[in-house]
Amino acid sequence: MLGTIASCCSCLTTIAVTAISGLVIFFAKIIFSPDDEKNRLQKILNRKKNEREEEFIRLRSLYKLETEQRYIISLTWDDLIEKLQNRELSATQVLQAYIAKVKIMF
């Protein structure tokens, strides 16, 4: 009799574990469906793409070749050094002018 009860309990335990495992897998598929993952990754991709485009726009506006920058680029090497030493121009201004020139070239 005890062997039969133990056997039934073992069978019931196996059935319960199998049923619970099946439910866990079922709900996991609902919660973490491939479409949800694909949508989540697509949102991240779109957000990064927008951030990159905004950064390019910001950089283009920062490094436009404006009148002052055209003037800086047109200076001879000696004049440029003199103006930097006399603090008529800052190193940042010169660097931005040459970056703008490179940006336009490419």
Sequence and secondary structure as in RCSB ss.txt:
>XXXX:A:sequence
MLGTIASCCSCLTTIAVTAISGLVIFFAKIIFSPDDEKNRLQKILNRKKNEREEEFIRLRSLYKLETEQRYIISL
TWDDLIEKLQNRELSATQVLQAYIAKVKIMF
>XXXX:A:secstr
 HHHHHHHHHHHHHHHHHHHHHHHHHHHHHHT HHHHHHHHHHHHHHHHHHHHHHHHHHHHHT   HHHHHHHHS
 HHHHHHHHHTTSS HHHHHHHHHHHHHHH 
